[in-house]
Amino acid sequence: MNSKKTIRLALLVDEYFGALGTAFGGYGFLARRYVAKYLPCEDIQVDVLIRRKKSLLFAKKDVVDGVNVWHLPRYAWLARRWLRKQNYDVYLSIELTSASARIMKIAPDGKLILWIQDPRPKARWDDEIGTMSMIKDPCFYDSRIAPLVNRLNDENRLVWISQGRSLVPLAKELYEIEQDFNARYLPNPIEIDWDFDLERCSKKNNIVFLGRLEAQKRVWLVCEVAKRMPQYNFYILGQFFRHREENEATVEKYKREEIPNLHWAGHLDGAEKNELLRTSKILINTSIWEGIPISWLEALSYGTLLMSNLDNENLVSRFGVCSGQNLGDGFDGIDAYVSAIEKIMTDEAFRRERAAAAIAYVRETHSVERFVRDMREVVTEAARRKIDK
């Protein structure tokens, strides 16, 4: 291999954390704030490919945070010709959405690194996510993706990595892979405040919700819990984006009530968000479905414990309290949420012990330095065969 040749990496996403009018979400946050920011180096160049755009006859480039972000042309033959000219050595997709699959379907060469993040098989949509009745998120399951993934797998063009070991069986089910496969464990990174000292931090009786305000998050449950627990302050961080009117309607009555201990903070980022996470005792998660949210890791880095009805990768039971799965609109789980919160808030020895363990875990597993080392290694190995040609 000629080590002097720069590896050209195409990062496939369909949202880029607010840039160019895209949604604010976990995949886009991971792509923009970590992959595109930290992965480029002398040996690796990163371009971001968002989607094929119906209004374009030619590829359109924007520059976001110093990184080239491309919308591809509408017609497949024009997009294929453009991809051939770009000559990417390797593609990286954060899960494989419909928009990214349409690009990968016409990609002429190069391996795909498929980073398992939040695989949702069709049966899980039907049996779990679809049990809500107040409002339903549209089902994003796309039956056309599994055959593409299987073709790439058969052609030895697929490299599996996963942010969580427990997600691999779900990915196998989603992508309809018959044989077992190995997925390298590559946990999501977060920017860690290495100067944070739990012993010197004065935590407040605050409870934070952090996430995009959409149906699966069931934010109305946070409102109900806040009404039941007036002794604690609840902060809702996030904004509506997709299906805005329908989602806003689910919490309209709570806003009209003007619950005194419930604060709608909107979209917060950077220092403001970190300050709330740093000084709060609990991150509350009421979602009907999650992968392993970055917000969980950010909270744990400050010793802010988790309270959720989900327990993916056993993170909630290790570093907080799991209230137990509850499906549907979730109202039957409110008593369990209240009990779980009270356990954390009233048992100080329990809270401090788990907070210290959470900080140690995040620093060991989710640092940017570890991510950069491991991901560059994966990218280099995936690109090796093509560069050697």
PLY file of the C-alpha trace (Angstrom):
ply
format ascii 1.0
element vertex 389
property float x
property float y
property float z
element edge 388
property int vertex1
property int vertex2
end_header
0.00 0.00 0.00
1.19 3.48 -0.84
0.85 5.19 2.54
1.31 8.61 0.96
-1.96 8.42 -0.95
-4.81 10.17 0.81
-7.85 8.00 1.47
-11.01 9.61 0.11
-13.94 8.85 2.42
-17.59 9.59 1.61
-19.74 9.99 4.74
-23.38 9.14 3.94
-26.09 10.88 5.97
-29.54 12.32 5.37
-29.37 14.91 8.15
-26.45 17.05 9.29
-27.49 18.54 12.63
-29.24 21.63 11.33
-26.82 22.45 8.52
-28.36 23.26 5.13
-31.88 22.98 6.52
-31.52 19.41 7.75
-32.98 18.07 10.99
-31.36 18.14 14.42
-30.90 14.51 15.43
-28.45 11.96 16.78
-27.15 10.68 13.44
-26.51 14.19 12.16
-24.90 15.20 15.44
-22.56 12.24 15.27
-21.72 12.94 11.63
-21.10 16.67 11.97
-19.67 17.02 15.46
-17.48 13.93 15.50
-16.88 12.07 12.23
-16.43 15.09 9.95
-14.70 17.11 12.65
-12.18 14.64 14.03
-11.62 11.93 11.43
-9.88 13.98 8.68
-6.10 14.01 8.80
-3.15 13.99 6.44
-4.07 10.46 5.36
-7.89 10.74 5.27
-10.10 13.26 3.48
-13.81 13.34 4.36
-16.65 14.50 2.11
-20.26 14.44 3.30
-22.91 13.17 0.87
-26.39 14.08 2.04
-28.77 12.81 -0.65
-29.78 12.96 -4.28
-31.84 16.10 -4.67
-34.76 16.29 -7.09
-34.07 19.88 -8.11
-30.45 19.27 -9.14
-29.01 18.26 -12.48
-25.45 18.61 -11.19
-23.85 17.90 -7.84
-23.98 20.92 -5.52
-21.25 21.63 -3.01
-21.56 23.59 0.22
-18.86 23.99 2.83
-19.92 23.44 6.44
-17.36 23.80 9.23
-14.60 23.53 6.61
-15.91 20.23 5.21
-17.30 19.70 1.70
-20.98 18.73 1.86
-22.53 17.50 -1.37
-26.07 17.11 -2.65
-26.03 14.68 -5.54
-27.97 15.18 -8.78
-31.47 13.86 -9.21
-30.89 11.30 -11.95
-29.11 8.07 -11.08
-26.92 8.05 -14.20
-25.66 11.57 -13.48
-25.04 10.73 -9.82
-23.20 7.52 -10.80
-21.00 9.42 -13.24
-20.21 11.99 -10.57
-19.36 9.27 -8.03
-17.10 7.56 -10.53
-15.26 10.84 -11.08
-14.90 11.45 -7.33
-13.37 7.98 -6.99
-14.01 7.52 -3.29
-11.98 4.76 -1.69
-14.47 3.95 1.03
-17.97 4.93 2.19
-19.12 5.29 5.79
-22.82 5.18 6.65
-24.33 5.81 10.07
-26.87 2.99 9.84
-28.20 2.83 6.26
-31.17 5.09 5.59
-33.21 5.11 2.40
-31.45 8.24 1.11
-28.00 6.80 1.78
-28.97 3.45 0.26
-29.94 5.21 -2.97
-26.41 6.58 -3.17
-24.75 3.31 -2.23
-26.82 1.42 -4.80
-25.07 3.30 -7.62
-21.63 3.66 -6.00
-19.22 2.12 -8.53
-16.54 0.84 -6.16
-15.22 0.99 -2.63
-16.24 -0.74 0.56
-19.06 0.44 2.79
-18.39 0.73 6.51
-21.84 0.25 8.02
-21.87 1.70 11.52
-24.72 0.06 13.41
-26.45 2.69 15.52
-30.16 2.09 15.95
-31.41 -0.82 13.82
-35.19 -1.14 13.77
-36.50 -4.36 12.20
-39.99 -4.31 10.76
-41.31 -6.56 13.53
-40.14 -4.05 16.15
-42.02 -1.26 14.39
-45.16 -3.38 14.47
-44.86 -4.82 17.98
-43.31 -1.93 19.90
-43.08 1.48 18.22
-46.43 1.00 16.51
-48.30 0.45 19.79
-48.66 4.20 20.39
-52.13 5.58 19.65
-51.93 9.33 20.44
-49.54 9.88 17.57
-47.31 7.62 15.51
-43.95 8.26 13.92
-43.97 7.22 10.26
-42.37 3.82 9.76
-38.95 4.28 8.18
-38.52 0.60 7.38
-37.54 0.23 3.71
-37.68 -3.28 2.26
-35.30 -2.27 -0.55
-32.33 -1.81 1.77
-31.80 -5.42 2.91
-31.19 -6.78 -0.62
-28.62 -4.04 -1.22
-26.82 -4.83 2.03
-26.81 -8.54 1.18
-25.38 -7.81 -2.27
-22.60 -5.71 -0.80
-21.96 -8.39 1.78
-21.74 -11.08 -0.92
-19.34 -8.88 -2.91
-17.09 -8.49 0.15
-17.71 -4.75 0.09
-19.16 -4.49 3.58
-17.40 -3.75 6.87
-19.54 -3.99 9.99
-18.93 -1.89 13.09
-21.36 -1.24 15.94
-21.72 1.29 18.72
-23.17 -1.43 20.94
-22.78 -5.19 21.13
-26.47 -5.70 21.89
-27.44 -3.99 18.62
-25.79 -6.56 16.35
-28.66 -9.13 16.50
-31.11 -6.35 15.63
-28.98 -5.37 12.64
-28.86 -9.00 11.52
-32.66 -9.08 11.65
-33.12 -5.68 9.98
-30.79 -6.37 7.07
-31.90 -10.01 6.74
-28.39 -11.42 6.96
-28.62 -15.20 7.21
-25.11 -15.92 8.44
-23.70 -14.60 11.69
-21.18 -11.83 11.20
-18.59 -10.05 13.27
-19.06 -6.35 13.93
-16.16 -4.53 15.52
-17.19 -2.72 18.69
-16.72 0.98 18.00
-18.61 3.01 20.61
-19.83 6.52 19.94
-17.54 9.33 21.08
-18.37 12.40 23.12
-16.31 15.42 24.04
-15.39 14.88 27.67
-14.76 17.64 30.18
-11.66 16.13 31.74
-11.54 18.92 34.35
-14.95 18.00 35.72
-14.73 16.93 39.37
-17.82 15.25 40.81
-16.72 15.97 44.38
-16.60 19.70 43.72
-19.77 19.92 41.66
-22.89 21.17 43.40
-25.68 19.17 41.79
-29.21 20.57 41.85
-32.51 18.73 42.08
-32.93 19.13 38.34
-34.11 16.53 35.83
-33.28 17.01 32.16
-34.93 15.66 29.03
-32.70 15.98 25.96
-33.79 14.99 22.48
-35.69 15.88 19.34
-39.36 16.39 20.18
-41.07 13.73 18.13
-43.56 10.94 18.75
-41.22 8.13 19.79
-39.76 10.29 22.58
-43.19 10.53 24.30
-42.28 13.84 25.91
-45.83 14.11 27.28
-44.77 11.59 29.91
-42.11 14.00 31.18
-44.88 16.58 31.59
-47.01 14.13 33.55
-44.12 13.18 35.82
-43.32 16.86 36.43
-46.90 17.44 37.60
-46.54 14.55 40.06
-43.19 15.77 41.40
-43.40 19.54 42.00
-40.39 19.40 44.34
-38.05 18.93 41.35
-37.35 21.09 38.33
-37.73 19.50 34.89
-36.01 20.97 31.83
-37.02 19.92 28.32
-34.18 20.50 25.85
-35.05 20.00 22.22
-37.21 21.25 19.41
-39.90 20.03 17.04
-38.90 19.36 13.45
-40.65 16.59 11.52
-44.47 16.61 11.64
-44.24 19.70 13.79
-47.95 20.50 14.18
-48.93 16.96 15.13
-46.14 16.66 17.67
-46.80 20.07 19.20
-50.43 19.10 19.68
-49.42 16.25 22.02
-48.00 18.70 24.60
-50.15 21.77 23.97
-52.32 21.20 27.04
-49.26 21.00 29.30
-47.94 24.30 27.97
-51.34 25.91 28.61
-51.27 24.63 32.19
-48.02 26.51 32.79
-46.67 23.85 35.16
-44.32 25.90 37.39
-41.54 23.31 37.67
-41.58 22.40 33.95
-39.27 24.50 31.78
-39.27 24.39 27.96
-35.69 25.37 27.14
-35.83 24.73 23.39
-32.76 23.68 21.44
-29.65 24.24 23.54
-26.13 23.42 22.44
-22.59 23.85 23.64
-21.95 25.46 27.00
-25.62 26.03 27.86
-26.52 22.40 27.33
-23.44 21.15 29.15
-24.12 23.39 32.14
-27.59 21.91 32.60
-26.27 18.36 32.24
-23.38 19.07 34.59
-25.52 20.47 37.42
-28.51 18.12 37.13
-28.93 14.82 38.92
-30.99 12.89 36.36
-31.43 12.58 32.61
-34.95 11.28 31.98
-35.72 9.22 28.88
-39.31 8.23 28.13
-38.85 6.93 24.57
-40.66 3.88 23.32
-37.53 2.96 21.34
-33.86 3.99 21.31
-30.49 2.76 20.19
-27.84 4.08 22.57
-28.44 7.84 22.59
-25.46 10.17 22.66
-27.39 12.20 25.23
-27.05 9.26 27.64
-23.28 9.32 27.28
-23.10 13.10 27.64
-25.11 12.95 30.86
-23.06 10.09 32.29
-19.83 11.99 31.63
-21.00 14.49 34.29
-22.22 11.83 36.71
-25.84 12.63 35.82
-27.72 9.36 36.22
-30.16 7.85 33.76
-33.83 7.13 34.37
-35.54 5.30 31.54
-37.98 2.52 30.74
-35.31 1.19 28.35
-32.04 -0.46 29.36
-30.00 -0.76 26.19
-26.51 -2.17 26.74
-27.51 -2.30 30.45
-26.45 1.33 30.77
-29.53 2.45 32.69
-29.42 -0.34 35.27
-25.66 0.19 35.70
-25.75 3.98 35.94
-29.25 4.87 37.07
-32.62 3.19 37.49
-34.65 1.40 34.84
-38.38 1.76 35.42
-39.25 -1.20 33.17
-40.55 -1.37 29.63
-43.93 0.18 28.96
-45.41 0.30 25.48
-48.21 2.30 23.94
-48.60 5.94 24.95
-46.87 5.13 28.24
-49.27 6.57 30.80
-49.39 3.28 32.70
-45.67 3.67 33.42
-45.85 7.01 35.23
-45.90 5.49 38.73
-42.75 3.52 37.89
-41.05 6.66 36.56
-41.85 8.50 39.78
-40.51 5.66 41.93
-37.30 5.43 39.91
-36.69 9.17 40.21
-37.33 9.11 43.94
-34.79 6.31 44.34
-32.08 8.42 42.74
-33.04 11.67 44.44
-33.40 10.31 47.97
-30.62 7.72 48.15
-27.53 9.92 48.08
-25.03 7.11 48.60
-26.56 5.18 45.70
-26.50 8.23 43.45
-22.92 9.20 44.18
-21.58 5.66 43.82
-23.21 5.22 40.42
-22.26 8.72 39.30
-18.58 8.04 39.96
-18.80 4.71 38.11
-20.53 6.41 35.17
-17.80 9.01 34.81
-15.09 6.34 34.88
-16.93 4.27 32.27
-17.38 7.15 29.82
-13.76 8.27 30.15
-12.55 4.74 29.46
-14.91 3.91 26.59
-16.22 7.00 24.82
-13.36 9.45 24.45
-12.71 11.25 21.17
-9.14 9.97 21.26
-10.27 6.33 21.30
-12.79 6.98 18.54
-10.25 8.68 16.27
-7.72 5.89 16.74
-10.20 3.09 16.12
-12.14 4.68 13.26
-9.01 5.70 11.36
-7.81 2.12 11.70
-11.12 0.78 10.32
-11.12 3.27 7.42
-7.51 2.54 6.51
-8.08 -1.19 6.48
-11.30 -0.87 4.46
-9.58 1.29 1.84
-6.44 -0.84 1.63
-7.63 -3.23 -1.09
-8.65 -0.47 -3.48
-5.54 1.65 -2.95
-3.31 -1.37 -3.54
-4.84 -1.94 -6.97
0 1
1 2
2 3
3 4
4 5
5 6
6 7
7 8
8 9
9 10
10 11
11 12
12 13
13 14
14 15
15 16
16 17
17 18
18 19
19 20
20 21
21 22
22 23
23 24
24 25
25 26
26 27
27 28
28 29
29 30
30 31
31 32
32 33
33 34
34 35
35 36
36 37
37 38
38 39
39 40
40 41
41 42
42 43
43 44
44 45
45 46
46 47
47 48
48 49
49 50
50 51
51 52
52 53
53 54
54 55
55 56
56 57
57 58
58 59
59 60
60 61
61 62
62 63
63 64
64 65
65 66
66 67
67 68
68 69
69 70
70 71
71 72
72 73
73 74
74 75
75 76
76 77
77 78
78 79
79 80
80 81
81 82
82 83
83 84
84 85
85 86
86 87
87 88
88 89
89 90
90 91
91 92
92 93
93 94
94 95
95 96
96 97
97 98
98 99
99 100
100 101
101 102
102 103
103 104
104 105
105 106
106 107
107 108
108 109
109 110
110 111
111 112
112 113
113 114
114 115
115 116
116 117
117 118
118 119
119 120
120 121
121 122
122 123
123 124
124 125
125 126
126 127
127 128
128 129
129 130
130 131
131 132
132 133
133 134
134 135
135 136
136 137
137 138
138 139
139 140
140 141
141 142
142 143
143 144
144 145
145 146
146 147
147 148
148 149
149 150
150 151
151 152
152 153
153 154
154 155
155 156
156 157
157 158
158 159
159 160
160 161
161 162
162 163
163 164
164 165
165 166
166 167
167 168
168 169
169 170
170 171
171 172
172 173
173 174
174 175
175 176
176 177
177 178
178 179
179 180
180 181
181 182
182 183
183 184
184 185
185 186
186 187
187 188
188 189
189 190
190 191
191 192
192 193
193 194
194 195
195 196
196 197
197 198
198 199
199 200
200 201
201 202
202 203
203 204
204 205
205 206
206 207
207 208
208 209
209 210
210 211
211 212
212 213
213 214
214 215
215 216
216 217
217 218
218 219
219 220
220 221
221 222
222 223
223 224
224 225
225 226
226 227
227 228
228 229
229 230
230 231
231 232
232 233
233 234
234 235
235 236
236 237
237 238
238 239
239 240
240 241
241 242
242 243
243 244
244 245
245 246
246 247
247 248
248 249
249 250
250 251
251 252
252 253
253 254
254 255
255 256
256 257
257 258
258 259
259 260
260 261
261 262
262 263
263 264
264 265
265 266
266 267
267 268
268 269
269 270
270 271
271 272
272 273
273 274
274 275
275 276
276 277
277 278
278 279
279 280
280 281
281 282
282 283
283 284
284 285
285 286
286 287
287 288
288 289
289 290
290 291
291 292
292 293
293 294
294 295
295 296
296 297
297 298
298 299
299 300
300 301
301 302
302 303
303 304
304 305
305 306
306 307
307 308
308 309
309 310
310 311
311 312
312 313
313 314
314 315
315 316
316 317
317 318
318 319
319 320
320 321
321 322
322 323
323 324
324 325
325 326
326 327
327 328
328 329
329 330
330 331
331 332
332 333
333 334
334 335
335 336
336 337
337 338
338 339
339 340
340 341
341 342
342 343
343 344
344 345
345 346
346 347
347 348
348 349
349 350
350 351
351 352
352 353
353 354
354 355
355 356
356 357
357 358
358 359
359 360
360 361
361 362
362 363
363 364
364 365
365 366
366 367
367 368
368 369
369 370
370 371
371 372
372 373
373 374
374 375
375 376
376 377
377 378
378 379
379 380
380 381
381 382
382 383
383 384
384 385
385 386
386 387
387 388
